[in-house]
């Protein structure tokens, strides 16, 4: 019995790939002829499987490639599909008659098995499937966040009662990394923010001849919001991301599991000193950012709008009360905690692979910035209601 299936391509004159099947006892012979190149439609491997089903006693499959005139990845794709179907049925495949290059590539493909997660599906999943996947992912993320939040609260409680254990040298190192080493970037950004605020305000104030109020605008803006927010965003990208990468790498190396095995709380030992360091350092950096922002505004006011340094200083002192600095410092404490919590959260919930560490680092920065903006809005409304 013989079965033939093939395909043609109207734009090419070469012989299309043809597949002929012939039984010979317990062996099914596949005669492959023509040009097996991309551009032709691939003959269906299902035809081979149907033929094998019709031969219950078949235990061997062999190839005859005497009529093969050319090949590329199209032939390899077909042969791999046939091999997979034969493997499912326990049928031996003889590849001795295949071209030497084809045999080498088949051996290489079988030596390195395909990862199922790397295969791209041809069709997009239905909407309900995607919605369900996103919902389950959100539920898992929320559960992990709440669990980590609870562990952090318990760790802070142990710190208050003197039961939390971590190395003091680690805390000093984190204080240095998130404090003194962050001064150069804080200096640059705060000066530029002060310059920008001064130029933005001067455009309108100059219309009314009120350039002296540039000091009011820059001083209030930096003291109440901009210094704390810009400092927190810088620390989210600089330090929060570093925390996520460090803890994510430890997660991938099973170091965090080792802490738990030894009976040491990884939250106490790894998260708590980082949380303390950023919560302490961000307010101090905010005070420094206030000063640099005011200096930046003064540079514009003195150099461009003919305001004397004494006038600018007096106007700033009269318009910016200590209460305004208190508002900014209160926000900075909250922001510092958010940055540290976000970085440690994403690091502790990180997967085991290198790509998971990169994803956790990115997620830590995004999460911190979003929460900082939300916290800023909430605190601004609260201070407005309190009349501060």
JOWO-V693127 format. One record per residue. N is the residue number from 0. RES is the residue in one small letter. SS is DSSP state (~ for helix, > for strand, _ for the rest). PSI is psi as a letter, one per 40 degrees, with the letter a starting at -180 (NA if undefined). Layout:
N;RES;SS;PSI
N;RES;SS;PSI
//
This chain:
0;x;_;i
1;x;>;h
2;x;>;h
3;x;>;h
4;x;>;i
5;x;>;a
6;x;_;i
7;x;_;i
8;x;_;h
9;x;_;d
10;x;_;e
11;x;_;i
12;x;_;e
13;x;_;i
14;x;_;h
15;x;_;i
16;x;_;h
17;x;>;i
18;x;>;h
19;x;>;h
20;x;>;h
21;x;>;h
22;x;>;i
23;x;>;g
24;x;_;b
25;x;_;e
26;x;>;h
27;x;>;h
28;x;>;h
29;x;>;h
30;x;>;h
31;x;>;h
32;x;>;i
33;x;>;a
34;x;>;h
35;x;>;g
36;x;_;i
37;x;_;h
38;x;_;d
39;x;_;i
40;x;_;h
41;x;_;h
42;x;_;i
43;x;_;h
44;x;_;e
45;x;~;d
46;x;~;d
47;x;~;d
48;x;~;d
49;x;~;d
50;x;~;d
51;x;~;d
52;x;~;d
53;x;_;e
54;x;_;g
55;x;_;d
56;x;_;e
57;x;_;h
58;x;_;e
59;x;>;i
60;x;>;h
61;x;>;i
62;x;>;i
63;x;>;h
64;x;_;f
65;x;_;d
66;x;_;e
67;x;>;h
68;x;>;e
69;x;>;i
70;x;>;i
71;x;_;a
72;x;~;e
73;x;~;d
74;x;~;d
75;x;~;d
76;x;~;d
77;x;~;d
78;x;~;d
79;x;~;d
80;x;~;d
81;x;~;d
82;x;~;d
83;x;~;d
84;x;~;d
85;x;~;d
86;x;~;d
87;x;~;d
88;x;~;e
89;x;_;f
90;x;_;h
91;x;>;h
92;x;>;h
93;x;>;h
94;x;_;e
95;x;_;d
96;x;_;e
97;x;_;i
98;x;_;i
99;x;~;d
100;x;~;d
101;x;~;d
102;x;~;d
103;x;~;d
104;x;~;d
105;x;~;d
106;x;~;d
107;x;~;d
108;x;~;d
109;x;~;d
110;x;~;d
111;x;_;g
112;x;_;i
113;x;_;h
114;x;_;h
115;x;~;d
116;x;~;e
117;x;~;e
118;x;_;h
119;x;_;h
120;x;_;i
121;x;_;d
122;x;_;i
123;x;_;h
124;x;_;i
125;x;_;i
126;x;~;d
127;x;~;d
128;x;~;d
129;x;~;d
130;x;~;d
131;x;~;d
132;x;~;d
133;x;~;d
134;x;~;d
135;x;~;d
136;x;~;d
137;x;~;d
138;x;~;d
139;x;~;d
140;x;~;d
141;x;~;d
142;x;~;d
143;x;~;d
144;x;~;d
145;x;~;d
146;x;~;d
147;x;~;d
148;x;~;d
149;x;~;d
150;x;~;d
151;x;~;d
152;x;~;d
153;x;~;d
154;x;~;d
155;x;~;d
156;x;~;d
157;x;~;d
158;x;~;d
159;x;~;d
160;x;_;e
161;x;_;e
162;x;_;e
163;x;_;i
164;x;_;h
165;x;_;i
166;x;_;h
167;x;~;d
168;x;~;d
169;x;~;d
170;x;~;d
171;x;~;d
172;x;~;d
173;x;~;d
174;x;~;d
175;x;~;d
176;x;~;d
177;x;~;e
178;x;_;c
179;x;~;d
180;x;~;e
181;x;~;e
182;x;~;d
183;x;~;d
184;x;~;d
185;x;~;d
186;x;~;d
187;x;~;d
188;x;~;d
189;x;~;d
190;x;~;d
191;x;~;d
192;x;~;d
193;x;~;d
194;x;~;d
195;x;~;d
196;x;~;d
197;x;~;d
198;x;~;d
199;x;~;d
200;x;~;d
201;x;~;d
202;x;~;d
203;x;~;d
204;x;~;d
205;x;~;d
206;x;~;d
207;x;~;e
208;x;_;f
209;x;_;f
210;x;~;d
211;x;~;d
212;x;~;e
213;x;~;d
214;x;~;d
215;x;~;d
216;x;~;d
217;x;~;d
218;x;~;d
219;x;~;d
220;x;~;d
221;x;~;d
222;x;~;d
223;x;~;d
224;x;~;d
225;x;~;d
226;x;~;d
227;x;~;d
228;x;~;d
229;x;~;d
230;x;~;d
231;x;~;d
232;x;~;d
233;x;~;d
234;x;~;d
235;x;~;d
236;x;~;d
237;x;~;d
238;x;~;d
239;x;~;d
240;x;~;d
241;x;~;d
242;x;~;d
243;x;~;d
244;x;~;d
245;x;~;d
246;x;~;d
247;x;~;d
248;x;~;d
249;x;~;d
250;x;~;d
251;x;~;d
252;x;_;e
253;x;_;e
254;x;~;d
255;x;~;d
256;x;~;d
257;x;~;d
258;x;~;d
259;x;~;d
260;x;~;d
261;x;_;e
262;x;_;e
263;x;_;h
264;x;_;h
265;x;~;d
266;x;~;d
267;x;~;d
268;x;~;d
269;x;~;d
270;x;~;d
271;x;~;d
272;x;~;d
273;x;~;d
274;x;~;d
275;x;~;d
276;x;~;d
277;x;~;d
278;x;~;d
279;x;~;d
280;x;~;d
281;x;~;d
282;x;~;d
283;x;~;d
284;x;~;d
285;x;~;d
286;x;~;d
287;x;~;d
288;x;~;d
289;x;~;d
290;x;~;d
291;x;~;d
292;x;~;d
293;x;~;d
294;x;~;d
295;x;~;d
296;x;~;d
297;x;~;d
298;x;~;d
299;x;~;d
300;x;~;d
301;x;~;d
302;x;~;d
303;x;~;d
304;x;_;e
305;x;_;f
306;x;_;h
307;x;_;i
308;x;~;d
309;x;~;d
310;x;~;d
311;x;~;d
312;x;~;d
313;x;~;d
314;x;~;d
315;x;~;d
316;x;~;d
317;x;~;d
318;x;~;d
319;x;_;h
320;x;_;i
321;x;~;d
322;x;~;d
323;x;~;d
324;x;~;d
325;x;~;d
326;x;~;d
327;x;~;d
328;x;~;d
329;x;~;d
330;x;~;d
331;x;~;d
332;x;~;d
333;x;~;d
334;x;~;d
335;x;~;d
336;x;~;d
337;x;~;d
338;x;~;d
339;x;~;d
340;x;~;d
341;x;~;d
342;x;~;d
343;x;~;d
344;x;~;d
345;x;~;d
346;x;~;d
347;x;~;d
348;x;_;e
349;x;_;i
350;x;_;a
351;x;_;e
352;x;_;i
353;x;~;d
354;x;~;d
355;x;~;d
356;x;~;d
357;x;~;d
358;x;~;d
359;x;~;d
360;x;~;d
361;x;~;d
362;x;~;d
363;x;~;d
364;x;~;d
365;x;~;d
366;x;~;d
367;x;~;d
368;x;~;d
369;x;~;d
370;x;~;d
371;x;~;d
372;x;~;d
373;x;~;d
374;x;~;d
375;x;~;d
376;x;~;d
377;x;~;d
378;x;~;d
379;x;~;d
380;x;~;d
381;x;~;d
382;x;~;d
383;x;~;d
384;x;~;d
385;x;~;e
386;x;_;f
387;x;_;NA
//
